[in-house]
Amino acid sequence: MKHSRSALVLTALLSTLLTTTTYAASKHQPSISEAHYNAMEKCVSQTLEALPGTPSQGNGLSERRRAMYMECARKAGFRP
């Protein structure tokens, strides 16, 4: 009888601990994907405003846009 009571108490404690830990982890998880999306949106917008026009062969617009976007993403703390 003593072993079964100990097992029930231990099971209840572990169940409570697991539930509490899972809940706490879900509430404090950073929203990295949202922050990354917002940074991408900001960098693309800034790049297109700074370098308007249509890329064509030989004008280098695509390369300049790429470099500007990558720099913005790095400054925002993300790997482009």
Chimera marker file (.cmm) of the C-alpha trace (Angstrom):
<marker_set name="trace">
<marker id="1" x="0.000" y="0.000" z="0.000" r="1" g="1" b="0" radius="0.5"/>
<marker id="2" x="2.851" y="2.375" z="0.829" r="1" g="1" b="0" radius="0.5"/>
<marker id="3" x="4.451" y="1.859" z="-2.596" r="1" g="1" b="0" radius="0.5"/>
<marker id="4" x="1.243" y="2.524" z="-4.492" r="1" g="1" b="0" radius="0.5"/>
<marker id="5" x="0.622" y="5.748" z="-2.529" r="1" g="1" b="0" radius="0.5"/>
<marker id="6" x="4.188" y="6.901" z="-3.253" r="1" g="1" b="0" radius="0.5"/>
<marker id="7" x="3.742" y="6.074" z="-6.918" r="1" g="1" b="0" radius="0.5"/>
<marker id="8" x="0.502" y="8.066" z="-7.078" r="1" g="1" b="0" radius="0.5"/>
<marker id="9" x="2.090" y="11.076" z="-5.369" r="1" g="1" b="0" radius="0.5"/>
<marker id="10" x="5.123" y="10.901" z="-7.642" r="1" g="1" b="0" radius="0.5"/>
<marker id="11" x="2.916" y="10.598" z="-10.728" r="1" g="1" b="0" radius="0.5"/>
<marker id="12" x="0.832" y="13.594" z="-9.665" r="1" g="1" b="0" radius="0.5"/>
<marker id="13" x="3.949" y="15.685" z="-8.973" r="1" g="1" b="0" radius="0.5"/>
<marker id="14" x="5.557" y="14.787" z="-12.297" r="1" g="1" b="0" radius="0.5"/>
<marker id="15" x="2.333" y="15.451" z="-14.170" r="1" g="1" b="0" radius="0.5"/>
<marker id="16" x="1.984" y="18.888" z="-12.564" r="1" g="1" b="0" radius="0.5"/>
<marker id="17" x="5.623" y="19.724" z="-13.200" r="1" g="1" b="0" radius="0.5"/>
<marker id="18" x="5.407" y="18.679" z="-16.854" r="1" g="1" b="0" radius="0.5"/>
<marker id="19" x="2.216" y="20.685" z="-17.416" r="1" g="1" b="0" radius="0.5"/>
<marker id="20" x="3.645" y="23.782" z="-15.712" r="1" g="1" b="0" radius="0.5"/>
<marker id="21" x="6.946" y="23.566" z="-17.593" r="1" g="1" b="0" radius="0.5"/>
<marker id="22" x="5.234" y="23.111" z="-20.951" r="1" g="1" b="0" radius="0.5"/>
<marker id="23" x="2.880" y="26.035" z="-20.297" r="1" g="1" b="0" radius="0.5"/>
<marker id="24" x="5.733" y="28.316" z="-19.191" r="1" g="1" b="0" radius="0.5"/>
<marker id="25" x="7.830" y="27.418" z="-22.219" r="1" g="1" b="0" radius="0.5"/>
<marker id="26" x="4.978" y="28.155" z="-24.614" r="1" g="1" b="0" radius="0.5"/>
<marker id="27" x="4.263" y="31.544" z="-23.007" r="1" g="1" b="0" radius="0.5"/>
<marker id="28" x="7.869" y="32.768" z="-23.032" r="1" g="1" b="0" radius="0.5"/>
<marker id="29" x="8.916" y="31.576" z="-26.459" r="1" g="1" b="0" radius="0.5"/>
<marker id="30" x="10.188" y="34.465" z="-28.585" r="1" g="1" b="0" radius="0.5"/>
<marker id="31" x="8.420" y="35.102" z="-31.850" r="1" g="1" b="0" radius="0.5"/>
<marker id="32" x="11.490" y="34.886" z="-34.025" r="1" g="1" b="0" radius="0.5"/>
<marker id="33" x="9.630" y="34.240" z="-37.252" r="1" g="1" b="0" radius="0.5"/>
<marker id="34" x="7.465" y="37.336" z="-36.795" r="1" g="1" b="0" radius="0.5"/>
<marker id="35" x="10.500" y="39.508" z="-36.045" r="1" g="1" b="0" radius="0.5"/>
<marker id="36" x="12.317" y="38.067" z="-39.047" r="1" g="1" b="0" radius="0.5"/>
<marker id="37" x="9.325" y="38.671" z="-41.305" r="1" g="1" b="0" radius="0.5"/>
<marker id="38" x="9.036" y="42.278" z="-40.119" r="1" g="1" b="0" radius="0.5"/>
<marker id="39" x="12.747" y="42.881" z="-40.720" r="1" g="1" b="0" radius="0.5"/>
<marker id="40" x="12.512" y="41.364" z="-44.217" r="1" g="1" b="0" radius="0.5"/>
<marker id="41" x="9.511" y="43.514" z="-45.046" r="1" g="1" b="0" radius="0.5"/>
<marker id="42" x="11.268" y="46.657" z="-43.805" r="1" g="1" b="0" radius="0.5"/>
<marker id="43" x="14.494" y="45.898" z="-45.678" r="1" g="1" b="0" radius="0.5"/>
<marker id="44" x="12.744" y="45.112" z="-48.959" r="1" g="1" b="0" radius="0.5"/>
<marker id="45" x="10.670" y="48.277" z="-48.691" r="1" g="1" b="0" radius="0.5"/>
<marker id="46" x="13.721" y="50.438" z="-47.950" r="1" g="1" b="0" radius="0.5"/>
<marker id="47" x="15.680" y="48.863" z="-50.777" r="1" g="1" b="0" radius="0.5"/>
<marker id="48" x="12.929" y="49.384" z="-53.351" r="1" g="1" b="0" radius="0.5"/>
<marker id="49" x="12.429" y="52.997" z="-52.238" r="1" g="1" b="0" radius="0.5"/>
<marker id="50" x="16.144" y="53.760" z="-52.423" r="1" g="1" b="0" radius="0.5"/>
<marker id="51" x="16.703" y="51.973" z="-55.728" r="1" g="1" b="0" radius="0.5"/>
<marker id="52" x="13.523" y="52.266" z="-57.843" r="1" g="1" b="0" radius="0.5"/>
<marker id="53" x="13.253" y="51.075" z="-61.387" r="1" g="1" b="0" radius="0.5"/>
<marker id="54" x="13.333" y="47.860" z="-63.334" r="1" g="1" b="0" radius="0.5"/>
<marker id="55" x="16.463" y="45.746" z="-63.375" r="1" g="1" b="0" radius="0.5"/>
<marker id="56" x="17.802" y="45.100" z="-66.838" r="1" g="1" b="0" radius="0.5"/>
<marker id="57" x="20.909" y="43.407" z="-68.077" r="1" g="1" b="0" radius="0.5"/>
<marker id="58" x="23.960" y="45.469" z="-67.483" r="1" g="1" b="0" radius="0.5"/>
<marker id="59" x="22.517" y="48.210" z="-65.288" r="1" g="1" b="0" radius="0.5"/>
<marker id="60" x="23.594" y="46.537" z="-62.006" r="1" g="1" b="0" radius="0.5"/>
<marker id="61" x="20.351" y="47.346" z="-60.203" r="1" g="1" b="0" radius="0.5"/>
<marker id="62" x="19.819" y="43.772" z="-59.008" r="1" g="1" b="0" radius="0.5"/>
<marker id="63" x="23.314" y="43.592" z="-57.523" r="1" g="1" b="0" radius="0.5"/>
<marker id="64" x="22.942" y="46.947" z="-55.756" r="1" g="1" b="0" radius="0.5"/>
<marker id="65" x="19.533" y="45.961" z="-54.386" r="1" g="1" b="0" radius="0.5"/>
<marker id="66" x="20.930" y="42.664" z="-53.155" r="1" g="1" b="0" radius="0.5"/>
<marker id="67" x="23.832" y="44.373" z="-51.394" r="1" g="1" b="0" radius="0.5"/>
<marker id="68" x="21.535" y="46.973" z="-49.813" r="1" g="1" b="0" radius="0.5"/>
<marker id="69" x="19.072" y="44.319" z="-48.613" r="1" g="1" b="0" radius="0.5"/>
<marker id="70" x="21.850" y="42.175" z="-47.136" r="1" g="1" b="0" radius="0.5"/>
<marker id="71" x="23.287" y="45.145" z="-45.247" r="1" g="1" b="0" radius="0.5"/>
<marker id="72" x="19.869" y="46.063" z="-43.853" r="1" g="1" b="0" radius="0.5"/>
<marker id="73" x="19.213" y="42.463" z="-42.753" r="1" g="1" b="0" radius="0.5"/>
<marker id="74" x="22.606" y="42.263" z="-41.030" r="1" g="1" b="0" radius="0.5"/>
<marker id="75" x="21.943" y="45.533" z="-39.189" r="1" g="1" b="0" radius="0.5"/>
<marker id="76" x="18.599" y="44.115" z="-38.052" r="1" g="1" b="0" radius="0.5"/>
<marker id="77" x="20.444" y="41.108" z="-36.640" r="1" g="1" b="0" radius="0.5"/>
<marker id="78" x="19.452" y="38.511" z="-39.212" r="1" g="1" b="0" radius="0.5"/>
<marker id="79" x="21.433" y="36.458" z="-41.646" r="1" g="1" b="0" radius="0.5"/>
<marker id="80" x="20.239" y="37.353" z="-45.145" r="1" g="1" b="0" radius="0.5"/>
<link id1="1" id2="2" r="1" g="1" b="0" radius="0.2"/>
<link id1="2" id2="3" r="1" g="1" b="0" radius="0.2"/>
<link id1="3" id2="4" r="1" g="1" b="0" radius="0.2"/>
<link id1="4" id2="5" r="1" g="1" b="0" radius="0.2"/>
<link id1="5" id2="6" r="1" g="1" b="0" radius="0.2"/>
<link id1="6" id2="7" r="1" g="1" b="0" radius="0.2"/>
<link id1="7" id2="8" r="1" g="1" b="0" radius="0.2"/>
<link id1="8" id2="9" r="1" g="1" b="0" radius="0.2"/>
<link id1="9" id2="10" r="1" g="1" b="0" radius="0.2"/>
<link id1="10" id2="11" r="1" g="1" b="0" radius="0.2"/>
<link id1="11" id2="12" r="1" g="1" b="0" radius="0.2"/>
<link id1="12" id2="13" r="1" g="1" b="0" radius="0.2"/>
<link id1="13" id2="14" r="1" g="1" b="0" radius="0.2"/>
<link id1="14" id2="15" r="1" g="1" b="0" radius="0.2"/>
<link id1="15" id2="16" r="1" g="1" b="0" radius="0.2"/>
<link id1="16" id2="17" r="1" g="1" b="0" radius="0.2"/>
<link id1="17" id2="18" r="1" g="1" b="0" radius="0.2"/>
<link id1="18" id2="19" r="1" g="1" b="0" radius="0.2"/>
<link id1="19" id2="20" r="1" g="1" b="0" radius="0.2"/>
<link id1="20" id2="21" r="1" g="1" b="0" radius="0.2"/>
<link id1="21" id2="22" r="1" g="1" b="0" radius="0.2"/>
<link id1="22" id2="23" r="1" g="1" b="0" radius="0.2"/>
<link id1="23" id2="24" r="1" g="1" b="0" radius="0.2"/>
<link id1="24" id2="25" r="1" g="1" b="0" radius="0.2"/>
<link id1="25" id2="26" r="1" g="1" b="0" radius="0.2"/>
<link id1="26" id2="27" r="1" g="1" b="0" radius="0.2"/>
<link id1="27" id2="28" r="1" g="1" b="0" radius="0.2"/>
<link id1="28" id2="29" r="1" g="1" b="0" radius="0.2"/>
<link id1="29" id2="30" r="1" g="1" b="0" radius="0.2"/>
<link id1="30" id2="31" r="1" g="1" b="0" radius="0.2"/>
<link id1="31" id2="32" r="1" g="1" b="0" radius="0.2"/>
<link id1="32" id2="33" r="1" g="1" b="0" radius="0.2"/>
<link id1="33" id2="34" r="1" g="1" b="0" radius="0.2"/>
<link id1="34" id2="35" r="1" g="1" b="0" radius="0.2"/>
<link id1="35" id2="36" r="1" g="1" b="0" radius="0.2"/>
<link id1="36" id2="37" r="1" g="1" b="0" radius="0.2"/>
<link id1="37" id2="38" r="1" g="1" b="0" radius="0.2"/>
<link id1="38" id2="39" r="1" g="1" b="0" radius="0.2"/>
<link id1="39" id2="40" r="1" g="1" b="0" radius="0.2"/>
<link id1="40" id2="41" r="1" g="1" b="0" radius="0.2"/>
<link id1="41" id2="42" r="1" g="1" b="0" radius="0.2"/>
<link id1="42" id2="43" r="1" g="1" b="0" radius="0.2"/>
<link id1="43" id2="44" r="1" g="1" b="0" radius="0.2"/>
<link id1="44" id2="45" r="1" g="1" b="0" radius="0.2"/>
<link id1="45" id2="46" r="1" g="1" b="0" radius="0.2"/>
<link id1="46" id2="47" r="1" g="1" b="0" radius="0.2"/>
<link id1="47" id2="48" r="1" g="1" b="0" radius="0.2"/>
<link id1="48" id2="49" r="1" g="1" b="0" radius="0.2"/>
<link id1="49" id2="50" r="1" g="1" b="0" radius="0.2"/>
<link id1="50" id2="51" r="1" g="1" b="0" radius="0.2"/>
<link id1="51" id2="52" r="1" g="1" b="0" radius="0.2"/>
<link id1="52" id2="53" r="1" g="1" b="0" radius="0.2"/>
<link id1="53" id2="54" r="1" g="1" b="0" radius="0.2"/>
<link id1="54" id2="55" r="1" g="1" b="0" radius="0.2"/>
<link id1="55" id2="56" r="1" g="1" b="0" radius="0.2"/>
<link id1="56" id2="57" r="1" g="1" b="0" radius="0.2"/>
<link id1="57" id2="58" r="1" g="1" b="0" radius="0.2"/>
<link id1="58" id2="59" r="1" g="1" b="0" radius="0.2"/>
<link id1="59" id2="60" r="1" g="1" b="0" radius="0.2"/>
<link id1="60" id2="61" r="1" g="1" b="0" radius="0.2"/>
<link id1="61" id2="62" r="1" g="1" b="0" radius="0.2"/>
<link id1="62" id2="63" r="1" g="1" b="0" radius="0.2"/>
<link id1="63" id2="64" r="1" g="1" b="0" radius="0.2"/>
<link id1="64" id2="65" r="1" g="1" b="0" radius="0.2"/>
<link id1="65" id2="66" r="1" g="1" b="0" radius="0.2"/>
<link id1="66" id2="67" r="1" g="1" b="0" radius="0.2"/>
<link id1="67" id2="68" r="1" g="1" b="0" radius="0.2"/>
<link id1="68" id2="69" r="1" g="1" b="0" radius="0.2"/>
<link id1="69" id2="70" r="1" g="1" b="0" radius="0.2"/>
<link id1="70" id2="71" r="1" g="1" b="0" radius="0.2"/>
<link id1="71" id2="72" r="1" g="1" b="0" radius="0.2"/>
<link id1="72" id2="73" r="1" g="1" b="0" radius="0.2"/>
<link id1="73" id2="74" r="1" g="1" b="0" radius="0.2"/>
<link id1="74" id2="75" r="1" g="1" b="0" radius="0.2"/>
<link id1="75" id2="76" r="1" g="1" b="0" radius="0.2"/>
<link id1="76" id2="77" r="1" g="1" b="0" radius="0.2"/>
<link id1="77" id2="78" r="1" g="1" b="0" radius="0.2"/>
<link id1="78" id2="79" r="1" g="1" b="0" radius="0.2"/>
<link id1="79" id2="80" r="1" g="1" b="0" radius="0.2"/>
</marker_set>
